[in-house]
Amino acid sequence: MIIEQEEVMSFFEENDVKFIRLAFSDAFSVQKNISIMPSEMKRAMTTGIHIESISVEGADSKRRTDLYLFPDLTTATLLPWRPSTGRVVRFFCDIKYADGTPYELDCRHLLKRTVRHLLKKGISCTVGAQCEFYLFKTDEKGEPTSVPFDNGTYLDAEPRDKGQNVRREICLTLENMGVSPESSQHEVGPGQNEIDFRYSDPLTSADNVITLKSVVETISAQLGLYATFRPKPLRDYAGNGFHINMIPYKTSDSDKNIKDSFIAGMLHHCSEMTAFLNPSRESYMRLGEHNAPAYVSWSAENYGQLIRVPETTGGRREMIELRSPDACANPYIAYTLLLLAGLEGVEKNMQLPEPTDFNILEAESGVRASLKRLPMSFETAIAEAEKSLFINKILSKQLIEIYKKRNIHNI
């Protein structure tokens, strides 16, 4: 890990680096990059590398503003799938205007700022992520088909699980990049897989999710497969979830339990956040099916809940598992909203409602009627976000409008 500018050129020489990828994510967490030569690195660190915002999805088409990428030196990683001679290193970047002010749609900067804000309030949080994706076969031209790679089900082994070797290559590649996956498995749907990450700080966790998507798509393509994180690629099977696990704590008093009020804050604002946790029309085909939640509820056990607080070894219940987000959510935005909702819950000492200790998805309609439902469409979700004081305090009107335009105006 590079932390000082003077270490950069030595790192390049020691690792025979010939190309540098300056990477960033657009508003919808699609990774973008520009490549420079090592001779341009000093300029990148001091004055930034120019990009045209007009060509990046989610940018303001009216402003036509020039932007500059500044590499975050702590994120240096060699790309294992590139040649071992003339190697390629990737940096995640901060995006700034020419005058040095942060770009409003730099969601990574938004999360960095949020983490600093929580620390000033004496609260920290570790985050783990569980990401699901489908593998499909490709045709003779290499184009994706709708045929799953296998017919495996939950936790199947070979030969039913044909994705085992694919996941192995993905996990080894991540490990070579300094990212530590915790586990991998076949999921419920045919051709569906999951890779889980260990707990880390929120920014590292979000970076790891972006890296995972890039690695999954790259390795799958190399093996002649098509990988997708779409929320519901197969109508009759489980969708792709992005389960977010959080452990909040007081930095000055580790014995003080803030978990309950943190959860209460998340529950209080979850409907307002849904447009960004489930950011496409397809997302709402997933909610309410195959254990994906549909109601604002929590429980220690049941999988159909919005939030679970599972028991770990030793009888502890410290982890908060949010089950509604899908794999197309921007992790920087998702973590930002969840952290600030939890913070509000702690600061206002919000009380956790009674748990819903039954299977909501199989309960009778009369039982479910007493529960608040998550938005049932993107149109409903974005309308809640637009009128939310909480959302408008955190996200720019430009970002909210971008999400609305992509899913409603562009039918």
HELIX and SHEET records of a PDB file:
HELIX    1   1 GLN A    5  GLU A   14  1                                  10    
HELIX    2   2 PRO A   38  GLU A   40  5                                   3    
HELIX    3   3 MET A   41  THR A   46  1                                   6    
HELIX    4   4 SER A   53  SER A   55  5                                   3    
HELIX    5   5 LEU A   73  THR A   75  5                                   3    
HELIX    6   6 CYS A  107  LYS A  120  1                                  14    
HELIX    7   7 GLN A  164  ASN A  176  1                                  13    
HELIX    8   8 PRO A  202  GLN A  222  1                                  21    
HELIX    9   9 LYS A  259  LEU A  277  1                                  19    
HELIX   10  10 SER A  283  ARG A  286  1                                   4    
HELIX   11  11 PRO A  331  GLU A  347  1                                  17    
HELIX   12  12 ILE A  360  GLU A  362  5                                   3    
HELIX   13  13 SER A  365  ARG A  368  1                                   4    
HELIX   14  14 PHE A  378  LYS A  387  1                                  10    
HELIX   15  15 LEU A  389  ILE A  394  1                                   6    
HELIX   16  16 LYS A  397  LYS A  404  1                                   8    
HELIX   17  17 LYS A  405  HIS A  409  3                                   5    
SHEET    1   A 5 GLN A  31  ILE A  36  0                                        
SHEET    2   A 5 VAL A  17  SER A  25 -1                                        
SHEET    3   A 5 ARG A  87  LYS A  96  1                                        
SHEET    4   A 5 ASP A  66  PRO A  71 -1                                        
SHEET    5   A 5 ILE A  49  GLU A  52 -1                                        
SHEET    1   B 4 GLN A  31  ILE A  36  0                                        
SHEET    2   B 4 VAL A  17  SER A  25 -1                                        
SHEET    3   B 4 ARG A  87  LYS A  96  1                                        
SHEET    4   B 4 THR A  77  LEU A  78 -1                                        
SHEET    1   C 4 PRO A 144  PRO A 148  0                                        
SHEET    2   C 4 ILE A 123  THR A 138 -1                                        
SHEET    3   C 4 GLN A 192  PHE A 197 -1                                        
SHEET    4   C 4 PRO A 181  HIS A 186 -1                                        
SHEET    1   D 3 PRO A 144  PRO A 148  0                                        
SHEET    2   D 3 ILE A 123  THR A 138 -1                                        
SHEET    3   D 3 LEU A 225  THR A 228 -1                                        
SHEET    1   E 6 PRO A 144  PRO A 148  0                                        
SHEET    2   E 6 ILE A 123  THR A 138 -1                                        
SHEET    3   E 6 PHE A 242  LYS A 250 -1                                        
SHEET    4   E 6 ILE A 320  LEU A 322 -1                                        
SHEET    5   E 6 ILE A 307  ARG A 308 -1                                        
SHEET    6   E 6 TRP A 298  SER A 299  1                                        
END                                                                             
